[in-house]
Amino acid sequence: MRPREVARAVTPLELFFDLVYVFTVSQLAQSLLEHVDARGMAETLVLTLAVMYAWFMTVWTSNWLDGDRQPVRLLLLGLMFASLLMSTSVSEAFGDRAGLFVIGYLSIQIGRTAFAVASFRGHRLHMHFVNALVWELGTAPIWIAGIAADSDVRLVLWATATLITYGGVIAGHPLPGRKSPFSSDSQIYAEHLLERFRLFFLIALGETVLTLGNAFAGQPVQADRLLVLAVAFAGTVALWWCYFHRAEEIGMNAVEDAADASRIVGLGNYTLILMVIGIVAIAVGDELAIAHPHDPNTLSTAVLIFGGPAIFLLAQLGFMRRATGRAPRPRIVACIGLVVLGIATAPLSLLAAVIASSAVLIAVAIDDTRAPVSPSMATP
């Protein structure tokens, strides 16, 4: 374990670990692209929640550990390989690779938590990890049962396991007759965790740029496709701006001023998960528009093109509201505008839909630019 008084920056190994999830986000987007319907969206949502849980619980656990110790390094490398197995199976998790996905996922969850149980002996959080291990072992049969089930039952089983998993985290992994031993603790390294969040956000956003580039490179060069590329790229820049110019500033200031930094970090984690879900939807919507700019904007594509930005902004809205006590009005207006535009562009093309949704994101970014920046976050 890391000594209580020692803080640290993100290590190269932690960055190396996160790189696996560049591929993971890509696979999630590819899976959704191949099944742009309600069923495909439900499957992608379950898989995204599972993958993000595996990532953030690994990040949270390693936050307490000394990254320079050899056992910790070996743990992260082992979890990295398990993550790679899981990631290579995402696109066929509801097909022929269900078993490999579950093997990778459970290896991460059970292996990491068992390591923590051994490492935290004598520490006040030891029993928390014992409880967490019981929860992970308890949900494992549900994941395993889904392997042999047909795709419909598998979706129900895995969605149930995911809900139980997140419920356990939110409740603090209590057990019958023994409430959660976890409580807010000043030893949580908020700055380190927030740095991991921002780096993962860049990974997810970078995947959007790669998706745009690959989609355009695979199509004949035409003016309408070039326009979609330019507009979608501007929307991606707006996502980046909304996070780093405004949301991150608020998060850092809230951590500095909060008596309970763990509350802010926990909220930031769930905000990140929702933003990643939104980014995956945006990436798929943009790719569809580049490939078929004049196709009609159907209900499914409207959910991606307008729902993705709405999820992204709503996640930030909830975080800002809890962190500052104030709901940023521009994001409220933007979410309402996305709903209205999603309906208004129904008879129009995907090109028109992407232009409309990107315009909303750009407008929010411009408003963030006009908002005051605290001196500590201002760029020299």
C-alpha positions in Angstrom: 0.0 0.0 0.0 1.0 3.6 -0.5 2.0 5.5 2.7 -0.8 7.7 3.8 1.2 10.9 3.5 2.5 10.2 0.0 0.7 11.5 -3.1 1.8 10.7 -6.6 1.3 11.5 -10.2 -0.2 9.0 -12.7 2.5 6.5 -13.6 3.5 5.3 -17.1 2.2 1.9 -16.3 -1.2 3.3 -15.4 -1.2 5.1 -18.8 -0.2 1.9 -20.5 -3.1 0.1 -18.8 -5.5 2.7 -20.0 -4.4 2.3 -23.6 -6.2 -1.0 -23.8 -9.4 0.9 -23.4 -8.7 2.9 -26.6 -9.4 -0.4 -28.3 -12.3 -1.2 -26.0 -14.1 2.1 -26.8 -13.5 1.4 -30.5 -15.1 -2.1 -30.2 -18.1 -0.7 -28.4 -18.7 1.9 -31.2 -18.2 -0.8 -33.8 -20.7 -3.1 -32.1 -23.3 -0.3 -32.0 -22.6 0.6 -35.6 -23.4 -2.9 -36.7 -26.7 -2.9 -34.7 -28.2 0.6 -34.9 -31.6 -0.3 -33.3 -33.1 -0.6 -29.8 -31.7 -4.0 -29.2 -28.2 -3.0 -30.3 -28.3 0.1 -28.1 -29.4 -2.0 -25.1 -26.6 -4.5 -25.6 -24.0 -1.7 -26.1 -25.2 0.1 -22.9 -24.8 -3.1 -20.8 -21.4 -3.8 -22.2 -20.3 -0.2 -21.8 -21.4 -0.1 -18.1 -19.6 -3.4 -17.5 -16.4 -2.3 -19.1 -16.4 1.0 -17.4 -17.0 -0.7 -14.0 -14.0 -2.9 -14.6 -11.9 0.2 -15.4 -13.0 2.5 -12.6 -12.8 -0.1 -9.9 -9.3 -1.0 -11.0 -8.4 2.7 -11.0 -10.0 3.2 -7.5 -8.1 0.2 -6.0 -4.8 1.1 -7.5 -5.2 4.6 -6.2 -4.5 3.2 -2.7 -1.6 1.1 -3.8 2.1 1.9 -4.3 2.6 1.8 -8.1 6.3 1.3 -7.7 6.0 -2.0 -5.9 6.6 -5.0 -8.1 3.4 -7.0 -7.0 1.3 -3.9 -7.9 3.0 -3.7 -11.3 2.4 -7.4 -12.0 -1.2 -7.0 -11.0 -1.8 -4.1 -13.4 -0.1 -6.0 -16.2 -2.3 -9.1 -15.5 -5.4 -7.0 -15.4 -4.3 -5.3 -18.7 -4.2 -8.7 -20.4 -7.6 -9.7 -19.0 -8.9 -6.3 -20.2 -7.6 -7.1 -23.7 -9.4 -10.4 -23.7 -12.6 -8.7 -22.7 -12.1 -6.0 -25.3 -11.5 -8.4 -28.2 -14.8 -10.0 -27.4 -17.0 -6.9 -27.1 -18.3 -6.9 -30.7 -19.3 -10.6 -30.4 -20.2 -10.7 -26.7 -23.8 -11.5 -27.6 -22.6 -13.9 -30.2 -19.8 -16.5 -30.3 -17.4 -14.8 -27.8 -19.7 -14.6 -24.8 -17.4 -17.0 -22.9 -14.2 -15.1 -23.6 -15.9 -11.8 -22.6 -17.0 -13.2 -19.3 -13.6 -14.8 -18.6 -11.8 -11.5 -19.2 -14.4 -9.5 -17.2 -14.5 -11.9 -14.1 -10.7 -12.2 -14.1 -10.4 -8.5 -13.7 -13.1 -8.2 -11.0 -12.2 -11.2 -8.9 -8.5 -11.1 -9.4 -8.2 -7.4 -8.5 -10.4 -7.7 -5.5 -8.7 -10.8 -4.2 -5.4 -9.0 -4.5 -6.8 -6.1 -2.5 -8.0 -8.4 0.2 -4.5 -9.8 0.7 -2.8 -6.4 0.4 -5.1 -4.6 2.9 -4.8 -7.0 5.8 -4.7 -5.0 9.0 -6.0 -1.9 7.3 -9.4 -0.3 8.1 -10.5 -0.9 4.5 -9.7 -4.6 4.6 -13.3 -5.7 5.4 -14.6 -3.4 2.6 -12.6 -5.4 0.1 -13.7 -8.7 1.7 -17.3 -7.5 1.3 -16.6 -6.4 -2.3 -15.1 -9.9 -3.1 -18.3 -11.5 -1.9 -20.3 -9.3 -4.2 -18.1 -10.0 -7.1 -18.3 -13.8 -6.5 -22.1 -13.5 -6.0 -22.7 -11.9 -9.4 -20.2 -14.3 -11.2 -22.8 -17.1 -11.6 -25.2 -14.6 -13.4 -22.5 -13.7 -15.9 -21.6 -17.3 -16.4 -25.2 -18.4 -16.8 -25.5 -15.8 -19.6 -22.9 -17.7 -21.7 -25.1 -20.7 -22.3 -28.3 -18.7 -22.6 -29.8 -17.4 -25.9 -29.2 -13.8 -26.8 -32.5 -12.5 -25.3 -32.0 -14.2 -22.0 -28.3 -13.3 -22.0 -29.2 -9.6 -22.3 -31.6 -9.9 -19.3 -29.1 -11.8 -17.2 -26.2 -9.5 -17.9 -28.3 -6.4 -17.4 -29.4 -7.8 -14.0 -25.8 -8.5 -13.1 -24.7 -5.0 -14.1 -27.5 -3.4 -12.0 -26.6 -5.5 -9.0 -22.9 -4.6 -9.5 -23.6 -0.9 -9.6 -26.0 -1.1 -6.7 -23.3 -2.8 -4.7 -20.9 0.0 -5.4 -23.4 2.7 -4.6 -24.4 1.0 -1.3 -20.8 0.4 -0.3 -21.0 -3.4 -0.7 -22.9 -4.2 2.5 -23.6 -7.8 3.5 -26.5 -9.3 5.6 -25.9 -8.6 9.2 -22.9 -6.4 8.5 -23.4 -3.0 7.0 -20.8 -1.5 4.7 -17.4 -1.0 6.4 -16.5 1.7 3.9 -16.8 5.3 4.8 -15.5 8.6 3.4 -11.8 8.8 4.0 -9.3 11.6 3.7 -6.8 9.1 2.3 -8.5 9.1 -1.0 -6.2 10.8 -3.5 -8.7 13.0 -5.3 -6.2 14.8 -7.5 -4.8 11.5 -8.7 -8.2 10.0 -9.5 -9.3 13.2 -11.3 -6.2 13.0 -13.4 -7.0 9.4 -14.4 -10.5 10.6 -15.3 -9.3 13.3 -17.6 -6.8 11.0 -19.3 -9.5 8.4 -19.9 -11.8 11.1 -21.3 -9.1 12.0 -23.7 -8.8 8.3 -24.7 -12.6 8.2 -25.4 -12.5 11.5 -27.3 -9.5 10.4 -29.3 -11.4 7.4 -30.4 -14.1 9.7 -31.8 -11.4 11.5 -33.9 -10.1 8.1 -35.1 -13.6 7.0 -36.0 -14.1 10.2 -38.0 -10.8 9.8 -39.8 -11.3 6.1 -40.6 -14.9 6.7 -41.8 -13.9 9.5 -44.1 -10.8 7.7 -45.4 -13.0 4.7 -46.4 -15.4 6.8 -48.5 -15.1 8.6 -51.9 -14.2 12.3 -51.4 -17.3 14.3 -51.9 -18.3 17.8 -50.8 -21.2 16.6 -48.6 -18.9 14.1 -46.8 -16.2 16.7 -46.3 -18.8 19.0 -44.8 -19.9 16.2 -42.3 -16.3 15.6 -41.4 -15.7 19.3 -40.7 -18.9 19.8 -38.7 -18.4 16.6 -36.7 -14.8 17.5 -35.9 -16.0 20.9 -34.7 -18.5 19.2 -32.5 -15.8 16.9 -31.1 -13.6 20.0 -30.3 -16.7 21.5 -28.5 -16.9 18.3 -26.4 -13.2 18.7 -25.5 -13.7 22.4 -24.7 -16.8 21.8 -22.5 -14.8 19.4 -20.4 -11.5 21.0 -20.0 -12.5 24.7 -20.0 -15.4 24.4 -17.6 -16.3 21.0 -16.1 -12.8 20.1 -15.0 -12.2 23.5 -13.6 -15.3 23.1 -11.4 -14.2 19.6 -10.4 -10.8 20.7 -9.3 -12.1 23.7 -7.4 -14.7 21.6 -5.7 -12.1 19.0 -4.6 -9.9 21.8 -3.1 -12.8 23.3 -1.2 -14.6 20.1 -0.1 -14.3 18.6 3.3 -15.2 15.3 1.8 -13.3 15.0 -1.5 -14.4 11.4 -2.0 -18.0 12.6 -2.7 -16.8 14.8 -5.5 -14.6 12.1 -7.0 -17.4 9.5 -6.8 -19.7 11.9 -8.6 -17.0 12.6 -11.2 -16.6 8.9 -11.8 -20.3 8.4 -12.7 -20.2 11.6 -14.8 -17.3 10.1 -16.8 -19.2 6.9 -17.4 -22.2 8.8 -18.8 -19.9 11.0 -20.9 -18.3 7.9 -22.4 -21.7 6.5 -23.3 -22.6 9.8 -25.0 -19.3 9.9 -26.8 -19.8 6.4 -28.2 -23.2 7.4 -29.5 -21.9 10.5 -31.1 -19.0 8.6 -32.8 -21.5 6.1 -34.3 -23.9 8.9 -35.4 -21.0 10.8 -37.1 -19.8 7.7 -38.9 -23.2 6.9 -40.3 -23.5 10.5 -41.5 -20.2 10.4 -43.3 -21.1 7.1 -45.0 -24.6 8.1 -45.9 -25.0 11.9 -45.6 -28.3 12.1 -47.4 -30.0 9.2 -45.7 -33.1 10.1 -43.7 -32.8 10.8 -40.0 -34.6 7.9 -38.5 -35.5 7.4 -34.9 -32.5 5.2 -34.2 -30.0 7.7 -35.8 -31.7 10.6 -34.0 -31.2 8.9 -30.7 -27.5 8.6 -31.5 -26.9 12.1 -33.1 -29.0 14.1 -30.6 -29.1 11.7 -27.6 -25.3 11.3 -27.4 -24.7 15.1 -26.9 -27.7 15.2 -24.5 -26.3 12.5 -22.3 -22.9 14.2 -22.4 -24.3 17.6 -21.3 -26.7 16.1 -18.8 -23.8 14.3 -17.1 -21.9 17.5 -16.8 -25.1 19.3 -15.7 -25.6 16.9 -12.8 -21.9 17.1 -11.7 -21.9 20.9 -11.8 -25.2 21.1 -9.9 -23.9 18.9 -7.1 -20.4 20.4 -7.0 -21.5 24.1 -7.0 -25.1 24.0 -5.9 -26.1 25.8 -9.2 -27.5 24.3 -12.4 -25.8 25.8 -15.4 -28.6 27.3 -17.5 -26.9 27.0 -20.9 -26.6 23.2 -20.5 -30.3 23.0 -19.6 -31.3 25.1 -22.6 -28.9 23.0 -24.8 -30.5 19.7 -23.7 -34.0 21.1 -24.5 -32.7 22.3 -27.8 -31.3 18.9 -28.7 -34.7 17.3 -28.1 -36.5 19.9 -30.2 -34.0 19.7 -33.0 -34.1 15.9 -32.9 -37.8 16.1 -33.6 -37.5 19.0 -36.1 -34.9 17.2 -38.2 -36.9 14.0 -38.5 -37.8 14.6 -42.1 -34.3 15.8 -43.0 -31.0 14.1 -43.8 -28.2 12.8 -41.5 -26.1 15.7 -42.7 -28.7 18.2 -41.4 -29.0 16.3 -38.1 -25.2 16.4 -37.5 -25.0 20.1 -38.3 -27.8 20.8 -35.9 -26.4 18.8 -33.0 -22.9 20.1 -33.5 -24.2 23.6 -33.5 -25.7 23.1 -30.1 -22.4 21.8 -28.7 -20.5 24.7 -30.3 -22.9 27.1 -28.7 -22.3 25.6 -25.2 -18.6 25.8 -25.8 -18.8 29.4 -26.8 -20.8 30.2 -23.6 -18.2 28.4 -21.5 -15.6 30.6 -23.1 -17.4 33.7 -22.0 -17.8 32.3 -18.4 -15.3 33.6 -15.9 -12.2 31.3 -15.3 -10.8 31.1 -11.8 -7.2 32.5 -11.5 -5.9 29.1 -10.5 -7.1 27.5 -13.8 -6.3 30.3 -16.1 -3.7 29.6 -18.8 -0.6 31.9 -18.6 
